Amino acid sequence: MPRPRSLTDEQLVAAALSVIDRDGLPGLTMRAVARELGIATMGLYRYVADRQALEVLVVDRIFGTVDLALPAVNWADRIRILMERLRAAADAHPAAVPLVLRHRQAAPAALLLIETMLAALTEGGYTGTGRVVAQRTLIGYLLGFLQNEHYAALSGTGTVTMSELAPERYPHLSDTAADARTLSVAEEFRRGLDIVLRGLGG
């Protein structure tokens, strides 16, 4: 292999995301990323300490694509917009969702997102431990939704199977599963977020 050229974080992350998007998360290895870059595997360690450090760079890139410039609307609508943008950023690389869940607090770009969310909550009157709970509730909703969206999708076999359960034994479950199959991901996210924000007074 030729001597490794100088690489930027942008090039490293682009290569890692190419591997993830093409081969899924199990395909993300230092060897695979090095091959994507056209360098020797050991050469990659000149730029990143290990796979975990590479994963953090990937998550930082995903969060970094979120536009934090929010319109001058009320605090709850700003959070709605921010949450929609967050979900869209994660959805752009669905195989990387487990990395988002795992490294969300290690990525510098995530800290800016949290700061933006906390600013909106502060405007909404949240301070102290109330703000802590509100922020964690919103993040919990987002992370839970991403897990459901990508690992228990409405179009998946699990929902189909439940919709075919014997209604005399599982009347509510079979009926709800049938309704779930008619609901788009975007609508489910929006309506669920509305419930959370109503609970927060927004």
N, C-alpha and C positions, 0 to 999 in steps of 0.2 A: 504494500500500500504506500502511496506517496505520503510525505510528511504532512500532518494535519494543517490546514490553512487556519487563519484566524476566524473564529466563529463568534457571532453575537448571540445573546439570549434569544433574540427574535428568530434566528435561524434554528437554534436548538429546539425551541418550542414548536415552530412550524413543522420540523421533522417529527417530533414526538406526536403532534396532533395528526399528522398524516398516517403514522403507524396506527394510532388508536382508532381513527376513523375507518381505516381499511381493514385492520386485523382485530379490532376490539381490544379491550384492556389487557387480556391475557397476553396479547402480542407485544405489549410494551416492555421491551428489554433494552438494556444498554447496547447489546449487539445489534438489535433491529434498528435502533435510532442511528447508531454509527453507520450502518449499511445505508440507511436513507440519506445520510450526509456524505457518503462516499469516503469515509475515513476508517481507520482501524479502531476496534472497540476500545483499546487502551488509550487511544488518542482522545476519546470523548471525555475521559477523566481529567483532562487538562482544563475542562470548562465547567464540569459539574461533578460534585463529590460522589453521588450515587443515584440510584433510581428514585429514592424518596425526594432528593433535592430537585430532580427533573420533574417529578410529579407536582411539586410546589410551584415550579415555574409555569407548568401547564395551567394549574388552577389560577395563578396570578394573571395569566393571559386571558382566561375566560372571564374572570371578574373585571379585568381591565378594559374589556370591550363594552362594558355597560356605561352608557352616557349618563353622567351625574348632573348634567345641566337640566334642572326641572323647571317647568313653567310656573308662573306666579299664580298658583291656585291654592286652595286650602290644604292644610297639612295632610288630611286623609287622602285626598286625591293625589298628592305628591307621592305618598307611600304606595298607592295603587299603581301609579306609573312606574315607580322604581321596582316594585315587585314583578310587574309584567316584564320589565327589561331584564331583570335577573333571571326569570324563567326562560326567556328567549335566549339569553346568553348560554345557559346550561343546555338548552335544547339543540343548540347549534352543533354540539358534540356529545350526543347522548351516551356514547360508550364511556365518556369521561365523568359521568355523573358520580360514580363512587369516589372519584378523586375529589370532587367538589365537596362531598359530604365529609371526607376524611381530613382535608387540608384547608378547610375554609378559614380557619383562624390563623394559619401560618402565612397566607398570601397577603403581601402588603396592600394590593388593590382592594382586598376584602375589608381592610380597616377603613378605607375611604368610603366604601359603601355603607358600613355600619355607622360611620360618623354622619353621613347624609341622612340616614334613617333616624338617628337619634335627634338630629336637628329638627326634623319634621315632628317627631313625637314631643319634643320640648315645646315647640310652638303650639301643639295641641294640649298643653298643660301638664304633661307628664314630667315628673322629676323623681329623684331618689329611687327607692326600690320599685315604685310603680313604673318608672321608665324601664328599669331592668326587666321586669316581667313582661311589659308590652313589647319590647324589642325581641326578647327571646321567644315570645309567643308567635310573632310574625315570622321569625327565622324558622321556628319549629314547623309552622304551617308550610312554608316554602320547601323545606327539606323533605317533609313527609309527602308533600304533593309530588316532588320529583321522584321519590322512591315509588310511589303508586303509578305515576305516569310511565316510568320506564321499566318497572318490574312487575306491575300488576295492571297493565293497560286495559282500558274499557273494551278494547277490541280483542283482548286476549282470551285464551281458552277457559280460564278460570271463571270469568263473568258469564261466558256462554254456558258452561256447565251448571252454574248456579241458577241461571234463568230457566233451566230445564228440570230443576228439582220438582218433586211432587208438591204441588201447591197445597194439598190438604195437610201435609206435614210441615211445610215451610212456607206458609202463605206470604209472610212479609218479605222473606229473603228472596224467593223466586220472583215476586212482583218488583222488588227494588232492583234486582239484577237485570230484569228486562228493561226497566226504565233507564238504567245506567248505560245500556248499549245505545240509547238514542242521544246521549249527551256528549257533546264535543269536549275535547280536553280544554280548549280555551274557555268555554262557557263554564265548565266545572271549576276551573281555577278562579275565574272572576267571581262566581257566585259564592264560592267558599271564602274567598278573601273578603267579600262584602259582609259575610257573617262575622268574621274575625274583627273587622273594623267597626261594625256596629257594636260589638261587645266592648270595644275600646272607646266607644263614644264618637266614632267618625262616620 
